[in-house]
Amino acid sequence: MKSLKPGPSGNRPEDQFHEAMLALYDTCAMLGFRPVLFRRYVILNGGVAAAKELVFKPGTTGLERLIDLGKPELSMEATMLLEKFQPLFSAGELKEARERLASANRSRSRGRLTASPTPR
């Protein structure tokens, strides 16, 4: 497989998105988890192609981990929805990213409160 990783001077939106995807790995690593398979997939396929496929793939846990850490804005889905990157994706891909963010936020917020006695 051929690596599509652009050089550091890539000014095309595709190159910028690719670099943003690689930067997500570094940021996640600083937060305590390393999405190694995500990084490898981005390197091998390019950031845009990886996002186009992964956004429809069930069972990915990166978004859930980021929501647990209170950092959904660092997800691939949130990056896809940035105004400067939206033209790289179809309406269906953007809709899926939006729905995944909304769905993950809703499902993660349920059951997070713990019952504790109130002082009397």
C-alpha positions as CSV (number, residue, x, y, z in Angstrom):
1,M,0.0,0.0,0.0
2,K,1.1,3.5,-0.8
3,S,1.3,6.2,1.8
4,L,-0.6,9.3,0.9
5,K,0.9,11.4,3.7
6,P,1.5,14.9,2.3
7,G,4.6,16.9,2.9
8,P,4.6,19.5,5.7
9,S,4.0,22.3,3.2
10,G,0.7,20.9,1.9
11,N,-1.7,23.9,1.5
12,R,-4.5,22.0,-0.2
13,P,-7.6,21.4,2.0
14,E,-7.0,17.7,1.5
15,D,-3.5,18.0,2.9
16,Q,-4.6,20.2,5.8
17,F,-7.3,17.7,6.7
18,H,-4.8,14.8,6.5
19,E,-2.5,16.7,8.9
20,A,-5.4,17.5,11.2
21,M,-6.2,13.8,11.4
22,L,-2.7,12.9,12.3
23,A,-2.7,15.7,14.9
24,L,-5.8,14.2,16.5
25,Y,-3.7,11.1,17.2
26,D,-1.1,13.2,19.0
27,T,-3.7,15.0,21.0
28,C,-5.4,11.8,22.0
29,A,-2.1,10.4,23.1
30,M,-1.6,13.4,25.4
31,L,-5.0,12.7,26.9
32,G,-4.0,9.1,27.7
33,F,-5.3,7.0,24.8
34,R,-3.6,6.1,21.5
35,P,-5.9,5.3,18.6
36,V,-3.1,3.4,16.8
37,L,-5.3,1.7,14.2
38,F,-6.9,5.1,13.3
39,R,-3.5,6.6,12.8
40,R,-2.3,3.7,10.6
41,Y,-5.5,3.9,8.6
42,V,-5.0,7.6,8.0
43,I,-1.4,7.2,7.0
44,L,-2.2,4.3,4.6
45,N,-5.3,5.8,3.0
46,G,-5.0,9.6,3.5
47,G,-7.1,11.6,5.9
48,V,-10.0,12.3,3.6
49,A,-10.4,8.8,2.4
50,A,-10.1,7.4,5.9
51,A,-12.8,9.8,7.2
52,K,-15.1,9.0,4.4
53,E,-15.0,5.3,5.2
54,L,-14.7,5.5,9.0
55,V,-17.6,7.8,9.5
56,F,-19.9,5.0,8.3
57,K,-18.1,2.2,10.2
58,P,-20.0,0.9,13.3
59,G,-18.2,0.1,16.5
60,T,-15.5,2.7,16.4
61,T,-14.7,3.8,19.9
62,G,-12.6,6.9,19.5
63,L,-15.5,9.3,19.5
64,E,-16.9,7.6,22.7
65,R,-13.5,7.8,24.4
66,L,-13.3,11.5,23.5
67,I,-16.8,12.2,24.9
68,D,-15.9,10.4,28.1
69,L,-12.9,12.7,28.3
70,G,-15.1,15.7,27.7
71,K,-13.4,16.4,24.4
72,P,-15.8,15.6,21.5
73,E,-14.4,18.6,19.6
74,L,-11.2,16.6,19.1
75,S,-13.0,13.8,17.1
76,M,-12.7,13.0,13.5
77,E,-16.4,13.8,13.1
78,A,-16.1,17.3,14.6
79,T,-13.1,17.9,12.4
80,M,-15.1,16.9,9.3
81,L,-17.7,19.5,10.3
82,L,-15.3,22.4,10.4
83,E,-16.3,24.9,7.8
84,K,-13.0,24.8,6.0
85,F,-13.2,21.0,5.6
86,Q,-16.9,20.5,4.7
87,P,-16.3,20.9,0.9
88,L,-14.2,17.7,1.1
89,F,-17.2,15.6,2.1
90,S,-20.6,14.8,0.6
91,A,-23.8,15.9,2.3
92,G,-24.4,12.3,3.4
93,E,-21.0,12.0,5.0
94,L,-21.5,15.3,6.9
95,K,-24.9,14.3,8.0
96,E,-23.5,11.0,9.4
97,A,-20.7,12.9,11.2
98,R,-23.3,15.3,12.7
99,E,-25.6,12.4,13.7
100,R,-22.8,10.4,15.3
101,L,-21.7,13.4,17.4
102,A,-25.3,14.1,18.5
103,S,-26.0,10.4,19.1
104,A,-22.8,9.8,21.1
105,N,-23.4,12.9,23.2
106,R,-26.9,11.7,24.0
107,S,-26.1,8.1,24.8
108,R,-23.1,9.1,26.9
109,S,-25.0,11.6,28.9
110,R,-27.6,9.0,30.0
111,G,-26.9,7.2,33.2
112,R,-23.9,9.3,34.1
113,L,-25.5,10.7,37.2
114,T,-25.2,8.7,40.4
115,A,-27.7,8.8,43.1
116,S,-26.5,10.2,46.3
117,P,-28.4,11.0,49.4
118,T,-29.1,14.7,49.9
119,P,-28.1,16.1,53.3
120,R,-31.1,16.7,55.6
